[in-house]
Amino acid sequence: MIKIIGLIAGIILPLWNIPLIYRIQKRRSSEDISLYWVFGVWTCFLLMFPSALLSEDIVFKAFSVMNLFLFTAVMVQAVRFRVKR
C-alpha cells in the first residue's frame, strides 16, 4: 500500500510543473524565473536520471521520468520566452 501511495505521489508531484508551463505561455514571459535556477534544477534531474533507470524502486523511477520530462518543458519555455525578447 505504501509503494502504491508513493507511486501515485511520484507521478502527481511533477504535474505541478504544468501550471508553470501554462503561466509562462500565457504571459509570454519568463522574466520572473531565474535561468540559473532552471538550468541548475534541470541538470540535477538529468544527473539523477541514470540512477533512477537502474534502480529497482518503481517510485524513484516514475518520479524521475515524469520530473525530467515535465521540467524539460519548463526549461524550454523559460529559454524560449527569454531569448524571444
TITILUM-809359 format. One line per field, with one value per residue (C-alpha): residue in one letter; x negated, y, z negated; residue number from 1. Coordinates in pm, whole numbers, padded with zeros to 5 digits. Each point is the difference from the previous one (the first is absolute). Example, Ala and Ser with C-alpha at 12.3 -4.5 7.8 and 13.67 -1.06 7.14 Angstrom:
<rs>
type: A, S
px: -01230, -00137
py: -00450, 00344
pz: -00780, 00066
seq: 1, 2
</rs>
This chain:
<rs>
type: M, I, K, I, I, G, L, I, A, G, I, I, L, P, L, W, N, I, P, L, I, Y, R, I, Q, K, R, R, S, S, E, D, I, S, L, Y, W, V, F, G, V, W, T, C, F, L, L, M, F, P, S, A, L, L, S, E, D, I, V, F, K, A, F, S, V, M, N, L, F, L, F, T, A, V, M, V, Q, A, V, R, F, R, V, K, R
px: 00000, -00282, -00168, 00326, 00050, -00362, 00039, 00313, -00172, -00313, 00210, 00222, -00272, -00170, 00340, -00027, -00239, 00292, 00147, -00346, -00035, 00349, -00070, -00317, 00187, 00294, -00215, -00248, -00275, -00234, -00162, 00098, -00180, -00377, -00166, -00278, 00264, 00168, -00326, -00121, 00314, 00012, -00367, 00062, 00300, -00207, -00289, 00239, 00177, -00247, 00014, 00378, 00001, -00231, 00195, 00246, 00212, 00299, 00090, -00342, 00007, 00349, -00074, -00325, 00146, 00300, -00207, -00269, 00262, 00213, -00288, -00160, 00320, -00038, -00360, 00095, 00277, -00225, -00276, 00242, 00161, -00326, -00178, 00307, -00050
py: 00000, 00242, -00068, 00071, 00328, 00093, -00087, 00213, 00292, -00046, 00032, 00285, 00222, 00086, 00090, 00327, 00111, 00023, 00319, 00158, -00093, 00137, 00324, 00065, -00068, 00220, 00297, -00061, 00078, -00187, 00309, -00096, -00335, -00015, -00188, -00099, -00168, -00169, -00139, -00098, -00198, -00154, -00104, -00170, -00189, -00100, -00124, -00201, -00157, -00285, -00104, -00001, -00220, -00252, 00003, -00273, 00255, 00069, 00316, 00157, -00112, 00140, 00327, 00051, -00073, 00228, 00275, 00002, 00005, 00279, 00211, -00019, 00165, 00270, 00057, 00022, 00251, 00210, 00017, 00046, 00308, 00141, -00020, 00136, 00349
pz: 00000, -00085, 00337, 00184, -00186, 00068, 00368, 00032, -00176, 00214, 00314, -00123, -00153, 00332, 00148, -00198, 00273, 00244, -00155, 00016, 00368, 00066, -00189, 00197, 00324, -00096, -00108, 00281, -00250, -00230, -00149, -00357, 00025, -00041, 00283, -00242, -00217, 00299, 00136, -00348, -00078, 00348, -00021, -00335, 00142, 00302, -00216, -00221, 00299, 00072, -00364, 00012, 00310, -00169, -00325, -00084, -00189, 00223, -00193, 00060, 00363, 00071, -00181, 00188, 00343, -00055, -00159, 00269, 00276, -00148, -00131, 00344, 00126, -00268, 00108, 00367, -00075, -00225, 00259, 00289, -00148, -00135, 00335, 00180, -00153
seq: 1, 2, 3, 4, 5, 6, 7, 8, 9, 10, 11, 12, 13, 14, 15, 16, 17, 18, 19, 20, 21, 22, 23, 24, 25, 26, 27, 28, 29, 30, 31, 32, 33, 34, 35, 36, 37, 38, 39, 40, 41, 42, 43, 44, 45, 46, 47, 48, 49, 50, 51, 52, 53, 54, 55, 56, 57, 58, 59, 60, 61, 62, 63, 64, 65, 66, 67, 68, 69, 70, 71, 72, 73, 74, 75, 76, 77, 78, 79, 80, 81, 82, 83, 84, 85
</rs>
